Amino acid sequence: QVQLVESVGCLVQPGGSLRLSCEASITISSINRMGWYRQAPGKQRELVAAISPGGRTNYADSVQGRFTISRDNARNTVLLQMNSLKPEDTAAYYCKAQYNGANYWGQGTQVTVSS
């Protein structure tokens, strides 16, 4: 079983930056794939960014060029660097890990982009 603990989100002004972190309870090098998802009120949860053990990444079109996902194996942590934030990035962000055929989710953290 994998436990995921996300950093606390916050209120950010449009154009600002924020970095989210997700710490796993096990060595992340053993985790097949990790990613960040988000869910805005009234909308379905969607993939934001994902990263494979080898470092291959993929991003939603809406965040391409603004967000960067990375892995810090020494700290068992996955990071999501978010730049040039827009009001439409407002959502609850969730960390996900795929391990031994099962999906594990963090508790979610709220990011609000507003002036």
Residue pairs with C-beta under 8 A, 6 or more apart in sequence:
1 25
1 104
2 24
2 25
2 26
2 31
2 97
2 99
2 104
3 24
3 25
3 104
4 22
4 23
4 24
4 25
4 95
4 96
4 97
4 104
4 105
4 106
4 107
5 22
5 23
5 25
5 106
5 107
6 20
6 21
6 22
6 93
6 94
6 95
6 106
6 107
6 108
6 109
7 19
7 20
7 21
7 22
7 109
8 109
9 18
9 20
9 93
9 109
9 110
9 111
9 112
10 18
10 111
10 112
11 112
11 113
11 114
12 18
12 85
12 111
12 112
12 113
13 85
13 113
13 114
13 115
14 85
14 86
14 87
14 113
14 114
14 115
15 84
15 85
16 85
16 113
17 81
17 82
17 83
17 84
17 85
18 82
18 85
18 111
19 79
19 80
19 81
19 82
20 36
20 79
20 80
20 82
20 93
20 95
20 109
20 111
21 77
21 78
21 79
21 80
22 34
22 36
22 77
22 78
22 79
22 80
22 95
22 106
23 75
23 76
23 77
24 31
24 34
24 76
24 77
24 78
24 97
25 76
26 76
26 99
27 73
27 76
28 34
28 71
28 73
28 76
28 77
28 78
28 97
29 53
29 73
30 99
31 53
31 97
31 98
31 99
32 52
32 53
32 98
32 99
33 50
33 51
33 52
33 53
33 97
33 98
34 50
34 51
34 71
34 78
34 95
34 96
34 97
34 98
35 47
35 48
35 49
35 50
35 51
35 69
35 78
35 95
35 96
36 47
36 48
36 49
36 50
36 69
36 78
36 80
36 93
36 94
36 95
36 96
37 45
37 46
37 47
37 48
37 93
37 94
37 96
38 45
38 46
38 48
38 89
38 91
38 92
38 93
38 94
38 111
39 45
39 46
39 91
39 92
39 94
39 108
40 88
40 90
40 91
40 92
43 91
45 94
46 60
47 60
48 59
48 60
48 63
48 67
48 80
48 93
49 57
49 58
49 59
49 60
49 63
49 67
49 68
49 69
49 80
50 57
50 58
50 69
51 57
51 69
51 70
51 71
51 78
55 71
57 69
59 67
59 69
62 88
63 82
63 89
66 82
66 83
66 84
66 85
67 80
67 81
67 82
67 83
68 80
68 81
68 83
69 78
69 79
69 80
69 81
70 78
70 79
70 81
71 77
71 78
71 79
72 78
72 79
78 95
80 93
82 89
82 111
85 111
85 113
86 113
87 113
87 114
88 113
89 111
89 113
90 111
90 112
90 113
90 114
91 110
91 111
92 108
92 109
92 110
92 111
93 108
93 109
93 110
93 111
94 105
94 106
94 107
94 108
94 109
95 105
95 106
96 103
96 104
96 105
96 106
97 103
97 104
98 104
